[in-house]
């Protein structure tokens, strides 16, 4: 399997897992309400210029699916960083510097 095919498969798997988690989460009224409150708070902080990059501690939730999603996101971020560093060392531009 080529790197491109592997990346596409990982992206599809990530989106499938994310959609499964979101669907199951939104079925719980308490969690859905809390997510809405958190999103509103993040929007408010964003428009006020506050720091919205703090990551929640998923270990306190005890949810295996959430923990798996967090692990996969972190793995994707590490892979992306490695690819950007590799591209940069070859003279390419990273997506972060393109903004």
Helices and strands as residue ranges (DSSP letters): H 3-26, H 29-48, G 58-60, H 64-89, H 95-98
